[in-house]
Amino acid sequence: MFKIKICGVKLKSDIDAVGESPADAIGLNFFRPSVRYVDPLEPSTLELTRRAASLGLMRVGVFVNEPLESIVEIARAVDLDVVQLHGDETLTFAQSLQDAGIRVIRAIKVPVIVEDRTQNPVVVAVGEWGHAGFHLLLDADAGPQHGGSGKSIDWQAVHAWSAQNPEISWTLAGGLRSDNVAQAIAASGACSVDTASGVESSRGVKSAEMIRQFAAAAEAALAQNRPNAGKNLF
Ligand SMILES: O=C(O)c1ccccc1N[C@@H]1O[C@H](COP(=O)(O)O)[C@@H](O)[C@H]1O
């Protein structure tokens, strides 16, 4: 299980900064259009995952609408611990990956602007994934960008959904930074958090100091959240 994931790392120095912080997972982005993309075929990518493993960090690979065979091949080639599906992948697709021995996190895209206020946007967005047994990562719907938008979701709506579904394990993502992660954890009840743009000095460029500040703030806030501890599977 990870508590704090720093997503979209590209350099060995990024991994080292994560390893020196209280964060316990890294995300490698395999979605080609992303500014955080790393090429799975480059030997340097395997060096990143090896370095992360040596520091005890969980290695998560982020994929968007990638063919199943390609995900399996990349997951094995660069030695991923978990695959994060962040596109329009179906439940059957995710189950097939699991059948192939790959652990799966499902990203759920929660709309930022909600027109129908009579329904909880998290309940609607989770839909059939709620009882499928996957760990969920609740992120802001970023449209064609798919993720990494820096936009936040409605943390109170997350809290209400989670209170009604205490058996579902999940991670909070979307626009989390060192200056809002404590409030986000308190409001949503999250036991685990994920950030990409919130620890960058410019788009796609990680800052060691921002990683340190984010992870420290998240760790302190998560420690306050013990009633929900143990809810996550990862
Ligand atoms: O980071 C990206 O560029 C990205 C692209 C496509 C799919 C997912 C992506 N990142 C994921 O989105 C969350 C939230 O990002 P942010 O913190 O709001 O910038 C991030 O943690 C990744 O899991």
PDBQT file of the ligand as one rigid body, heavy atoms in Angstrom, charges set to zero:
ROOT
HETATM    1  O1  LIG A 301       0.511  13.833 -15.218  1.00  0.00    +0.000 OA
HETATM    2  C1  LIG A 301       0.105  13.696 -16.366  1.00  0.00    +0.000 C 
HETATM    3  O2  LIG A 301       0.564  14.359 -17.303  1.00  0.00    +0.000 OA
HETATM    4  C2  LIG A 301      -0.959  12.686 -16.674  1.00  0.00    +0.000 A 
HETATM    5  C3  LIG A 301      -1.314  12.474 -17.990  1.00  0.00    +0.000 A 
HETATM    6  C4  LIG A 301      -2.275  11.539 -18.314  1.00  0.00    +0.000 A 
HETATM    7  C5  LIG A 301      -2.873  10.789 -17.333  1.00  0.00    +0.000 A 
HETATM    8  C6  LIG A 301      -2.539  10.987 -15.999  1.00  0.00    +0.000 A 
HETATM    9  C7  LIG A 301      -1.599  11.922 -15.650  1.00  0.00    +0.000 A 
HETATM   10  N1  LIG A 301      -1.272  12.166 -14.329  1.00  0.00    +0.000 N 
HETATM   11  C8  LIG A 301      -2.067  11.732 -13.211  1.00  0.00    +0.000 C 
HETATM   12  O3  LIG A 301      -2.974  12.763 -12.843  1.00  0.00    +0.000 OA
HETATM   13  C9  LIG A 301      -2.884  12.978 -11.436  1.00  0.00    +0.000 C 
HETATM   14  C10 LIG A 301      -3.279  14.379 -11.046  1.00  0.00    +0.000 C 
HETATM   15  O4  LIG A 301      -2.357  15.309 -11.557  1.00  0.00    +0.000 OA
HETATM   16  P1  LIG A 301      -2.151  16.751 -10.877  1.00  0.00    +0.000 P 
HETATM   17  O5  LIG A 301      -1.576  16.498  -9.513  1.00  0.00    +0.000 OA
HETATM   18  O6  LIG A 301      -3.475  17.406 -10.830  1.00  0.00    +0.000 OA
HETATM   19  O7  LIG A 301      -1.184  17.455 -11.752  1.00  0.00    +0.000 OA
HETATM   20  C11 LIG A 301      -1.435  12.662 -11.155  1.00  0.00    +0.000 C 
HETATM   21  O8  LIG A 301      -1.164  12.448  -9.844  1.00  0.00    +0.000 OA
HETATM   22  C12 LIG A 301      -1.201  11.452 -12.024  1.00  0.00    +0.000 C 
HETATM   23  O9  LIG A 301      -1.617  10.261 -11.369  1.00  0.00    +0.000 OA
ENDROOT
TORSDOF 0
